């Protein structure tokens, strides 16, 4: 009988090999192996003598730390790992977890659910057969650091409380549309790593006065076209009841990958 134990991981190659088993489920984690993010990561695993069974990432580069602990399996081993590291976690953190594993924190943490989300994914192969490469993106422009204040103003109006890291403008993968010189729609990335060939879309929004005009489709299409020059896998997270956004992403070639929950946890 093999002895299974929790460990702290530091070897990128070992972590990557496990995450590559299901890249779309673990795009955030794969991207965080990049040097751009690596120093903000803590990795924990459930491991036997031969291999990794489960991995959890604690990302501390945001104001509120984020725990990523998703699994394809029944959740028993992931629950075991989460329980074993619970004493190492912050007093307050955000989490992406399967609905059948989050309850291991119920005894010690107050759990606030933010809903059920879909992970969706787009690969080069899907792209070739999708609507994405037919979208007219001639009105879309690339954003830069000089557009930071405009971006913040748009997010304040149309996407308050979003997770926007201004460092991500350095990637060159933020795209927007202006109407009468005013920025009204934008799409960007939460994760981008040409080294690990992955990216995740984020901070996609359109000003309330300009919605239902197809602007989000245009900026997302331009962003994906640009990303697929340097990555093999693009993913995103979208609330499961946001049928309009899901339909938009499906038209662009994205497919549903998995369901999970997002939570804020605070020590009692």
C-alpha positions as CSV (number, residue, x, y, z in Angstrom):
1,X,0.0,0.0,0.0
2,X,1.4,3.4,-1.0
3,X,1.8,6.1,1.5
4,X,0.0,9.3,0.4
5,X,1.2,12.6,2.0
6,X,0.9,16.4,1.5
7,X,4.0,18.2,0.3
8,X,5.1,21.7,-0.7
9,X,6.3,21.8,-4.3
10,X,9.1,23.9,-5.8
11,X,10.0,22.1,-9.1
12,X,8.3,23.8,-12.1
13,X,8.7,20.8,-14.4
14,X,7.1,18.4,-11.9
15,X,4.1,20.8,-11.4
16,X,3.7,21.4,-15.1
17,X,3.7,17.7,-16.0
18,X,0.7,17.2,-13.6
19,X,-1.2,20.3,-14.9
20,X,-0.7,19.3,-18.5
21,X,-2.9,16.3,-17.9
22,X,-5.9,18.7,-18.2
23,X,-4.6,22.0,-19.4
24,X,-7.9,23.8,-19.8
25,X,-8.9,23.0,-16.2
26,X,-5.5,24.4,-15.0
27,X,-4.7,27.3,-17.4
28,X,-4.4,29.8,-14.5
29,X,-1.9,27.5,-12.7
30,X,0.1,26.8,-15.9
31,X,0.3,30.5,-16.5
32,X,1.4,31.2,-13.0
33,X,4.5,29.0,-13.5
34,X,5.8,31.8,-15.7
35,X,8.5,34.0,-14.1
36,X,6.1,36.9,-14.3
37,X,4.0,35.3,-11.7
38,X,6.1,32.6,-10.1
39,X,7.4,34.6,-7.1
40,X,3.8,35.1,-6.0
41,X,2.9,31.4,-5.9
42,X,2.9,28.7,-3.2
43,X,2.2,25.1,-4.4
44,X,0.9,22.2,-2.4
45,X,0.4,18.6,-3.5
46,X,-0.9,15.3,-2.4
47,X,1.7,12.8,-3.5
48,X,2.5,9.1,-3.2
49,X,5.8,7.5,-3.8
50,X,5.5,7.6,-7.6
51,X,3.4,10.6,-8.5
52,X,1.3,13.7,-7.7
53,X,-2.3,13.0,-7.0
54,X,-3.7,16.6,-6.5
55,X,-2.3,20.1,-6.7
56,X,-3.4,23.3,-5.0
57,X,-2.0,26.8,-5.8
58,X,-2.1,29.7,-3.4
59,X,-1.5,32.9,-5.4
60,X,-0.5,35.9,-3.2
61,X,0.2,38.5,-5.9
62,X,-3.3,40.1,-5.5
63,X,-4.6,42.2,-2.6
64,X,-6.7,39.2,-1.6
65,X,-4.9,35.9,-1.9
66,X,-6.4,33.4,-4.3
67,X,-6.6,29.6,-3.8
68,X,-7.0,27.4,-6.9
69,X,-7.9,23.8,-6.0
70,X,-9.8,22.2,-8.8
71,X,-10.0,18.5,-9.5
72,X,-11.4,16.1,-12.1
73,X,-12.0,13.4,-9.6
74,X,-14.6,12.7,-7.0
75,X,-13.1,15.3,-4.6
76,X,-12.0,12.9,-1.9
77,X,-8.3,13.4,-2.4
78,X,-8.6,17.1,-3.0
79,X,-10.5,17.4,0.2
80,X,-7.7,15.5,2.0
81,X,-5.1,17.9,0.6
82,X,-7.2,21.0,1.4
83,X,-7.7,19.8,5.0
84,X,-4.0,19.1,5.4
85,X,-2.9,22.6,4.4
86,X,-5.8,24.6,6.0
87,X,-3.5,25.7,8.9
88,X,-1.1,27.3,6.3
89,X,-3.8,29.4,4.6
90,X,-4.5,33.2,5.1
91,X,-7.2,34.4,7.5
92,X,-9.1,35.6,4.4
93,X,-8.8,34.5,0.8
94,X,-10.7,34.0,-2.4
95,X,-11.0,30.4,-3.8
96,X,-11.9,28.5,-6.9
97,X,-13.1,25.1,-5.7
98,X,-15.4,22.2,-6.6
99,X,-18.7,22.4,-4.8
100,X,-18.1,19.1,-3.1
101,X,-14.7,20.2,-1.6
102,X,-15.4,23.7,-0.2
103,X,-17.3,22.3,2.8
104,X,-14.1,21.1,4.4
105,X,-13.5,24.7,5.4
106,X,-17.0,25.1,7.0
107,X,-15.9,24.4,10.5
108,X,-13.2,27.1,10.7
109,X,-14.2,29.6,7.9
110,X,-17.2,31.7,7.0
111,X,-17.9,30.8,3.4
112,X,-19.5,33.4,1.0
113,X,-20.4,31.9,-2.3
114,X,-20.1,34.1,-5.5
115,X,-21.9,31.5,-7.6
116,X,-21.2,28.7,-10.0
117,X,-18.9,29.3,-13.0
118,X,-18.1,27.7,-16.3
119,X,-14.5,27.2,-17.4
120,X,-14.4,27.5,-21.2
121,X,-11.6,26.9,-23.6
122,X,-10.4,27.6,-27.1
123,X,-7.5,25.8,-28.8
124,X,-5.8,26.4,-32.1
125,X,-7.8,23.6,-33.7
126,X,-11.1,25.0,-32.5
127,X,-10.1,28.4,-33.7
128,X,-9.6,27.2,-37.3
129,X,-13.2,26.1,-37.5
130,X,-14.7,29.0,-35.6
131,X,-16.4,32.3,-36.3
132,X,-13.6,34.0,-34.5
133,X,-11.4,34.6,-37.6
134,X,-14.3,36.1,-39.5
135,X,-15.1,38.9,-37.1
136,X,-14.5,42.4,-38.3
137,X,-12.0,43.9,-35.8
138,X,-10.9,46.9,-37.8
139,X,-12.3,49.3,-35.2
140,X,-10.4,47.6,-32.3
141,X,-7.2,49.1,-31.0
142,X,-4.4,47.9,-28.7
143,X,-4.3,49.3,-25.2
144,X,-1.1,50.4,-23.4
145,X,0.0,51.9,-20.1
146,X,-1.0,55.3,-21.4
147,X,-4.6,54.2,-21.4
148,X,-4.6,53.1,-17.8
149,X,-6.7,55.9,-16.4
150,X,-9.3,55.4,-19.2
151,X,-9.4,51.7,-18.4
152,X,-9.9,52.4,-14.7
153,X,-12.7,54.8,-15.4
154,X,-14.5,52.3,-17.7
155,X,-14.2,49.5,-15.1
156,X,-15.5,51.9,-12.4
157,X,-18.7,52.4,-14.3
158,X,-19.3,49.1,-16.0
159,X,-17.4,46.4,-14.0
160,X,-16.9,47.6,-10.4
161,X,-15.0,45.2,-8.1
162,X,-13.3,43.4,-11.0
163,X,-9.8,41.9,-10.7
164,X,-7.7,44.2,-12.8
165,X,-3.9,44.1,-12.4
166,X,-2.3,47.1,-14.3
167,X,0.8,45.0,-14.8
168,X,-1.0,43.0,-17.3
169,X,-1.0,45.9,-19.7
170,X,2.7,45.1,-20.2
171,X,1.7,42.0,-22.0
172,X,0.3,44.0,-24.9
173,X,-2.9,42.0,-24.8
174,X,-5.5,44.5,-23.9
175,X,-7.8,45.6,-26.7
176,X,-10.5,48.2,-26.8
177,X,-13.1,50.1,-28.9
178,X,-13.8,53.8,-28.7
179,X,-16.9,55.7,-29.6
180,X,-16.5,59.5,-30.3
181,X,-13.0,59.2,-28.7
182,X,-14.3,57.5,-25.5
183,X,-13.3,54.0,-24.5
184,X,-16.5,52.0,-24.3
185,X,-15.5,48.3,-24.6
186,X,-12.4,46.3,-23.6
187,X,-11.0,42.8,-23.3
188,X,-7.8,41.8,-21.6
189,X,-6.0,38.9,-19.9
190,X,-5.6,37.6,-16.4
191,X,-2.8,35.2,-17.4
192,X,-0.5,35.3,-20.4
193,X,2.5,33.1,-20.8
194,X,4.1,32.5,-24.2
195,X,6.6,30.2,-22.5
196,X,3.9,27.8,-21.3
197,X,1.6,28.6,-24.3
198,X,-1.4,29.6,-22.3
199,X,-3.6,32.6,-21.7
200,X,-6.9,33.4,-19.9
201,X,-9.2,36.2,-20.8
202,X,-10.4,38.6,-18.2
203,X,-11.7,42.1,-17.5
204,X,-14.0,42.0,-20.4
205,X,-16.6,44.7,-20.2
206,X,-18.7,47.2,-22.2
207,X,-20.1,50.5,-21.0
208,X,-23.8,50.0,-20.1
209,X,-24.8,52.6,-22.7
210,X,-23.1,50.7,-25.5
211,X,-24.1,47.1,-24.8
212,X,-25.9,44.8,-27.3
213,X,-24.0,46.2,-30.2
214,X,-21.5,43.4,-30.6
215,X,-18.6,45.4,-29.2
216,X,-17.5,42.7,-26.7
217,X,-17.5,40.2,-29.5
218,X,-15.1,42.4,-31.5
219,X,-12.6,43.1,-28.7
220,X,-12.6,39.4,-27.6
221,X,-12.1,38.3,-31.2
222,X,-9.2,40.6,-31.7
223,X,-7.6,39.6,-28.4
224,X,-7.9,35.9,-29.2
225,X,-6.5,36.4,-32.7
226,X,-3.5,38.1,-31.2
227,X,-3.0,35.5,-28.5
228,X,-3.1,32.6,-30.8
229,X,0.0,33.8,-32.5
230,X,1.9,32.9,-29.3
231,X,-0.2,30.4,-27.2
232,X,-1.9,27.1,-27.8
233,X,-4.6,27.3,-25.2
234,X,-7.0,30.2,-24.3
235,X,-9.5,29.9,-21.4
236,X,-11.9,32.0,-19.5
237,X,-14.2,31.8,-16.5
238,X,-17.8,33.0,-16.9
239,X,-20.7,32.8,-14.5
240,X,-22.9,29.8,-15.4
241,X,-26.1,31.8,-15.5
242,X,-24.6,34.5,-17.8
243,X,-26.2,32.9,-20.9
244,X,-25.6,35.9,-23.1
245,X,-21.8,35.9,-22.5
246,X,-21.6,32.1,-22.8
247,X,-23.4,32.3,-26.2
248,X,-21.0,35.0,-27.3
249,X,-18.0,32.9,-26.4
250,X,-19.4,29.8,-28.0
251,X,-19.9,31.7,-31.2
252,X,-16.2,32.5,-31.1
253,X,-15.3,28.9,-30.7
254,X,-15.0,28.4,-27.0
255,X,-16.3,25.2,-25.4
256,X,-17.5,24.5,-21.9
257,X,-14.9,22.6,-19.9
258,X,-16.0,22.3,-16.3
259,X,-18.1,23.8,-13.6
260,X,-16.7,25.1,-10.3
261,X,-17.6,27.6,-7.5
262,X,-16.0,30.9,-6.5
263,X,-15.9,31.8,-2.8
264,X,-14.6,34.2,-0.3
265,X,-13.5,32.5,2.9
266,X,-12.8,34.3,6.2
267,X,-11.6,32.7,9.5
268,X,-14.3,32.7,12.1
